[in-house]
Amino acid sequence: MANSAQPIALPNPFAAGCAWIDGKYVPIGEASVPILDTGFVRSDLTYDVASVWEGRFFRLDDHLERFFTGCERLRLIPPLTKAEIRSIMVETVSRSGLREAYVEVIVTRGVPGPGQRDPRLYQPRLYVYAIPYVWIVKPELQARGTDVFVTQNTHRIPSSSVDPTVKNFHWGDFIRGMFEAYDRDAWVPILPDQNGMVTEGPGFNVFAMVDDVLYTPVRGVLEGITRRTAIEIAKDLGIKVAVGEVPVEDLYRSTEIFLTSTAGGVMPVATLDGKPVGNGNPGPVTTKIRDRYWELHSDPNYSHEVDYT
Ligand SMILES: Cc1ncc(COP(=O)(O)O)c(C=O)c1O
């Protein structure tokens, strides 16, 4: 008699996420960091986050370019080449099977040897992981716009102390700002610098429409890949864009505000410090840029397919 047993489909151990550590792929729940890693105890690292949407990586090479520039600015030498890191990032997604993913790569200064204190002597360590896509503002909330608060008691850490163009984990100011925002019933904070200029918020850049010009801060910010995409789209749409100093007062007279991040895309703002921005709904410029942003995720000039086989 023929064996009629069907093969049993085993659950994918990487379904909740896949990490690459010390040359091995491990399920995300089993991934851990050595306690003496200076990335953990000193924030001595840089990182980047790319995304996968509908099975396609978005601007992966631009993320890797920024990541390698950041490493150079910190005098960190990644232990693998750009091409090797790129293929590990793709492999973590492929193993996880995730069609929508948040893919992080980190290089830390490494683990000091016994009694060592000279960071030039450590061996940098690489970590990569892919987990389900993360939203700073959930799509339901994006549909009506989020609530933002400009912090009064927290300034962005000065660029002369921590270079914001190098993606970093020095989030003390952001976390403090988040609590300030929660205390005001807002969802996210925007942090000014010490001179009253807009900088950015925890994980996103800021855009504001003032007098029919789309402004975004030039200094004191990470040069976001989503920011770059939004600027390109706006210019394509014939919208005037100004990358310059943005005084906080300008936010209060803007007709539209939106936030940009790999973790959430182009996110409309409904209220600022409890008052409506424009008419309190996502504005026409924001909506056009947001729609186009998501369309570009299937454009081969901006994205490429992940091989899941
Ligand atoms: C501080 C900060 N600003 C801006 C951004 C947005 O950058 P991107 O659009 O490249 O995700 C991030 C992303 O995590 C960030 O951490």
The ligand as a Tripos MOL2 file, in Angstrom:
@<TRIPOS>MOLECULE
LIG
   16    16     1     0     0
SMALL
NO_CHARGES

@<TRIPOS>ATOM
      1 C1         17.3500   60.4580   14.9350 C.3       1 LIG1
      2 C2         16.7540   60.0240   13.6470 C.ar      1 LIG1
      3 N1         16.3860   60.9480   12.7510 N.ar      1 LIG1
      4 C3         15.8360   60.6060   11.5710 C.ar      1 LIG1
      5 C4         15.5950   59.2820   11.2480 C.ar      1 LIG1
      6 C5         14.9700   58.9210    9.9180 C.3       1 LIG1
      7 O1         15.9170   58.3370    9.0570 O.3       1 LIG1
      8 P1         15.4980   57.3470    7.9090 P.3       1 LIG1
      9 O2         14.5130   58.0710    7.0610 O.co2     1 LIG1
     10 O3         16.7630   57.0490    7.1860 O.co2     1 LIG1
     11 O4         14.8940   56.1600    8.5570 O.co2     1 LIG1
     12 C6         15.9820   58.2820   12.1530 C.ar      1 LIG1
     13 C7         15.7630   56.8740   11.8230 C.2       1 LIG1
     14 O5         15.8350   56.0040   12.6620 O.2       1 LIG1
     15 C8         16.5780   58.6600   13.3790 C.ar      1 LIG1
     16 O6         16.9530   57.7370   14.2860 O.3       1 LIG1
@<TRIPOS>BOND
     1     1     2 1
     2     2     3 ar
     3     2    15 ar
     4     3     4 ar
     5     4     5 ar
     6     5     6 1
     7     5    12 ar
     8     6     7 1
     9     7     8 1
    10     8     9 2
    11     8    10 1
    12     8    11 1
    13    12    13 1
    14    12    15 ar
    15    13    14 2
    16    15    16 1
@<TRIPOS>SUBSTRUCTURE
     1 LIG1         1 GROUP 0 **** ****
